[in-house]
Amino acid sequence: MKITILGSGSSGGVPLIGNYWGDCDPKNSKNWRTRVSALISLENNKNILIDTSPDLRMQAINNNINKIDAVLWTHAHADHANGIDDLRQFLWTKKEELPVYASQETFKALTSRFDYVFSKNNSYFKPPLSVNTINEGQFNLCDIKAFAFKQIHGYQHTFGYKIGKFVYSTDVKEFPKTSEKYLHGLDLWVVDCVRYEPHYSHSHFEQTMSWIKKFKPKRAILTHLGAWLDYDKLKKICPANVEPGYDGLTVNLT
């Protein structure tokens, strides 16, 4: 299984509009961050996309992604969902619908915003999707076992996802007790870290480090990084098994 960090940035990306880099060095390409998303490439040749970032088109081009076999949405916020229409580009020659997975809450929000995508008509101008509403716990995904678990994200919940010994946890402020069982014994944990100071709906550096110390993954990659987190400066203060994510980073898991 291969994990690719397609986008490592927070909701505005880095740089922000206005060419604002915050504390990030613009000379370091690892500070150029598109909106957060990831790709899971399975041994059975299936590609699973986590979230449809507004930057999906360029992420697919930059990483030579030619096919998607399933989509997981963590939640419906714009930085995770607004690239939904770009799924059409993967489906021109596919005869079957693309399976997409999310919570009932997420699909309700997506249907409200992108009603043409989920309508029953056979419009040529919409990506043909097969909607799979999932709850916490195990579900079948591309012929493998996957798990969804709740995360507290300010006033709402998001889903974290676990496949094998890999977990993806973006947009999380706290974990309910019932979700902690999914965070033990991990080979790789991609986890939220938006800035150094506390945030009302995202984890910050100190909190994320406390989770890593508690759950002890073999390796952790920080994602959803804001413009306040320069790659080199952040990497210097990370423990040996922790690193900042960057667009295009790949990890092979056996």
C-alpha positions as CSV (number, residue, x, y, z in Angstrom):
1,M,0.0,0.0,0.0
2,K,1.3,3.4,-0.9
3,I,0.1,6.7,0.6
4,T,0.6,9.9,-1.3
5,I,0.0,13.3,0.3
6,L,-1.7,15.2,-2.5
7,G,-2.3,18.3,-0.5
8,S,-0.8,19.3,2.9
9,G,-2.2,22.8,3.4
10,S,-4.9,24.3,5.5
11,S,-8.2,25.8,4.1
12,G,-6.5,28.7,2.3
13,G,-3.4,26.8,1.1
14,V,0.1,28.3,1.2
15,P,0.6,30.9,0.0
16,L,-2.7,32.5,0.8
17,I,-4.4,34.8,-1.7
18,G,-2.4,38.0,-1.9
19,N,0.8,35.9,-2.1
20,Y,0.9,35.8,1.7
21,W,3.4,33.2,2.9
22,G,3.1,33.9,6.6
23,D,6.1,32.5,8.3
24,C,6.9,30.1,5.5
25,D,10.0,30.5,3.3
26,P,8.8,30.8,-0.3
27,K,12.1,29.5,-1.6
28,N,11.4,26.1,-0.1
29,S,9.1,24.2,-2.5
30,K,7.8,22.1,0.5
31,N,6.1,25.2,1.8
32,W,3.9,25.4,-1.4
33,R,0.8,23.7,-0.1
34,T,-2.5,22.9,-1.9
35,R,-5.6,22.0,0.1
36,V,-5.5,18.8,2.1
37,S,-6.1,15.4,0.5
38,A,-4.4,12.1,0.1
39,L,-4.4,9.0,-2.2
40,I,-4.2,5.4,-1.1
41,S,-2.9,3.1,-3.7
42,L,-3.7,-0.5,-2.8
43,E,-1.8,-3.7,-3.8
44,N,-4.9,-4.7,-5.9
45,N,-4.3,-1.7,-8.2
46,K,-7.1,0.3,-6.7
47,N,-6.8,4.0,-6.0
48,I,-8.7,5.5,-3.1
49,L,-9.0,9.3,-2.9
50,I,-9.5,10.9,0.5
51,D,-11.4,14.2,-0.1
52,T,-12.0,16.2,-3.3
53,S,-9.9,19.3,-2.7
54,P,-10.5,22.4,-4.7
55,D,-7.0,21.8,-6.0
56,L,-7.8,18.2,-7.2
57,R,-7.1,19.0,-10.8
58,M,-3.5,20.1,-10.2
59,Q,-2.9,17.4,-7.6
60,A,-3.9,14.7,-10.1
61,I,-1.7,16.3,-12.8
62,N,1.3,16.7,-10.5
63,N,1.1,13.1,-9.2
64,N,0.2,11.4,-12.6
65,I,-3.2,10.1,-11.3
66,N,-5.2,8.7,-14.1
67,K,-7.8,6.7,-12.3
68,I,-9.8,6.8,-9.1
69,D,-11.7,3.7,-7.8
70,A,-13.3,5.2,-4.7
71,V,-13.6,8.4,-2.8
72,L,-13.7,8.9,1.0
73,W,-14.9,12.2,2.4
74,T,-13.9,13.2,5.9
75,H,-16.6,16.0,5.9
76,A,-18.2,18.5,3.6
77,H,-16.2,21.7,4.3
78,A,-15.2,23.5,1.1
79,D,-11.5,22.8,1.3
80,H,-12.3,19.0,1.4
81,A,-15.2,18.9,-1.1
82,N,-15.3,21.6,-3.6
83,G,-13.2,19.7,-6.2
84,I,-16.1,17.2,-6.6
85,D,-16.8,18.2,-10.2
86,D,-13.3,17.3,-11.2
87,L,-14.2,13.6,-10.6
88,R,-15.8,13.8,-14.0
89,Q,-12.4,13.7,-15.7
90,F,-11.7,10.2,-14.3
91,L,-15.0,8.9,-15.5
92,W,-15.3,9.7,-19.2
93,T,-14.5,6.1,-20.2
94,K,-15.8,4.3,-17.1
95,K,-19.1,2.5,-17.7
96,E,-19.8,2.1,-14.0
97,E,-20.5,4.6,-11.3
98,L,-17.7,5.7,-8.9
99,P,-18.3,4.5,-5.3
100,V,-18.2,7.4,-2.8
101,Y,-18.3,7.0,1.0
102,A,-19.2,9.5,3.7
103,S,-21.4,10.0,6.8
104,Q,-25.1,10.8,6.4
105,E,-24.3,14.3,7.7
106,T,-21.7,14.8,5.0
107,F,-23.8,13.6,2.2
108,K,-26.7,15.8,3.3
109,A,-24.4,18.9,3.1
110,L,-22.9,17.8,-0.2
111,T,-26.3,17.2,-1.8
112,S,-27.5,20.6,-0.7
113,R,-24.4,22.4,-2.2
114,F,-24.0,20.2,-5.3
115,D,-27.5,19.1,-6.0
116,Y,-26.8,18.5,-9.7
117,V,-24.2,15.9,-8.8
118,F,-26.6,13.8,-6.7
119,S,-29.8,14.3,-8.7
120,K,-31.5,11.4,-10.4
121,N,-31.3,12.8,-13.9
122,N,-28.7,11.4,-16.3
123,S,-27.0,14.7,-17.1
124,Y,-23.8,14.5,-19.2
125,F,-22.4,17.2,-17.0
126,K,-22.2,15.4,-13.7
127,P,-19.8,12.8,-12.4
128,P,-21.7,9.5,-12.1
129,L,-21.4,8.5,-8.4
130,S,-22.6,5.5,-6.4
131,V,-23.4,6.9,-2.9
132,N,-22.5,4.7,0.1
133,T,-23.6,6.2,3.5
134,I,-21.4,4.7,6.2
135,N,-21.5,4.8,10.0
136,E,-18.7,4.4,12.5
137,G,-17.0,1.0,12.3
138,Q,-16.1,-1.4,9.6
139,F,-17.1,-1.2,5.9
140,N,-16.0,-2.8,2.7
141,L,-13.9,-0.7,0.4
142,C,-12.4,-1.9,-2.9
143,D,-12.5,-5.5,-1.5
144,I,-10.7,-4.7,1.7
145,K,-11.7,-3.9,5.3
146,A,-11.7,-0.3,6.2
147,F,-12.9,1.6,9.3
148,A,-14.5,5.0,9.9
149,F,-14.4,6.7,13.3
150,K,-15.7,10.0,14.6
151,Q,-13.5,13.0,15.3
152,I,-14.6,16.2,17.0
153,H,-14.1,19.2,14.7
154,G,-15.4,22.3,16.5
155,Y,-19.1,22.3,16.2
156,Q,-19.4,19.1,14.1
157,H,-17.9,15.7,13.6
158,T,-15.5,14.5,10.9
159,F,-14.6,11.0,9.9
160,G,-11.1,9.6,10.4
161,Y,-10.3,6.5,8.3
162,K,-8.2,3.4,9.1
163,I,-6.9,0.8,6.5
164,G,-4.6,-1.8,7.9
165,K,-2.1,0.0,10.1
166,F,-2.6,3.3,8.4
167,V,-4.9,6.1,9.8
168,Y,-5.8,9.4,8.3
169,S,-7.0,12.1,10.8
170,T,-7.4,15.5,9.5
171,D,-9.7,18.3,10.8
172,V,-9.8,17.1,14.4
173,K,-9.8,18.9,17.7
174,E,-10.5,16.0,20.0
175,F,-11.1,12.2,19.7
176,P,-14.1,10.7,21.4
177,K,-13.2,7.8,23.7
178,T,-14.9,5.3,21.4
179,S,-12.5,6.4,18.6
180,E,-9.2,5.9,20.5
181,K,-9.2,2.1,19.8
182,Y,-8.4,2.9,16.1
183,L,-5.3,4.8,17.0
184,H,-3.1,2.1,18.6
185,G,-0.5,0.0,16.8
186,L,-0.1,2.2,13.7
187,D,2.7,2.1,11.2
188,L,1.7,5.5,9.8
189,W,-0.6,8.2,11.1
190,V,-1.3,11.3,9.0
191,V,-2.7,13.8,11.5
192,D,-3.9,17.3,11.8
193,C,-1.6,20.1,12.9
194,V,-2.8,23.6,11.7
195,R,-0.5,25.9,13.7
196,Y,1.5,26.4,16.9
197,E,-1.2,28.1,18.9
198,P,-4.5,26.4,20.0
199,H,-7.4,26.5,17.5
200,Y,-11.1,26.0,18.2
201,S,-11.6,23.3,15.6
202,H,-8.2,21.9,14.7
203,S,-5.3,20.4,16.6
204,H,-2.2,22.5,17.2
205,F,1.4,21.4,17.5
206,E,1.6,20.7,21.2
207,Q,-1.7,18.8,21.2
208,T,-0.7,16.7,18.2
209,M,2.6,15.8,19.8
210,S,0.7,14.7,23.0
211,W,-1.4,12.3,20.9
212,I,1.6,10.9,19.2
213,K,3.3,10.3,22.5
214,K,0.1,8.6,23.8
215,F,-0.7,6.4,20.8
216,K,2.9,5.7,19.7
217,P,2.7,5.3,15.9
218,K,5.9,4.1,14.2
219,R,5.7,7.2,12.0
220,A,3.5,10.3,11.9
221,I,3.1,12.9,9.2
222,L,1.6,16.3,10.0
223,T,-1.0,17.7,7.6
224,H,-3.4,20.6,7.2
225,L,-0.5,22.9,7.8
226,G,-1.1,26.6,7.9
227,A,1.1,29.5,6.7
228,W,2.5,29.8,10.2
229,L,4.3,26.5,10.0
230,D,7.5,26.7,7.9
231,Y,8.6,23.3,6.8
232,D,12.3,23.4,7.9
233,K,11.5,25.1,11.3
234,L,8.8,22.7,12.1
235,K,10.8,19.7,11.1
236,K,13.6,20.7,13.5
237,I,11.4,20.5,16.5
238,C,9.6,17.3,15.6
239,P,10.6,14.0,17.2
240,A,12.5,11.5,15.1
241,N,9.4,9.6,14.0
242,V,7.4,12.7,13.1
243,E,7.7,15.0,10.1
244,P,5.7,17.7,8.4
245,G,3.9,16.6,5.3
246,Y,4.4,18.2,1.9
247,D,2.6,18.0,-1.4
248,G,3.8,14.9,-3.3
249,L,5.2,13.0,-0.3
250,T,4.8,9.3,-0.7
251,V,5.1,6.4,1.9
252,N,5.2,2.7,1.0
253,L,3.7,0.5,3.7
254,T,4.1,-3.3,3.7
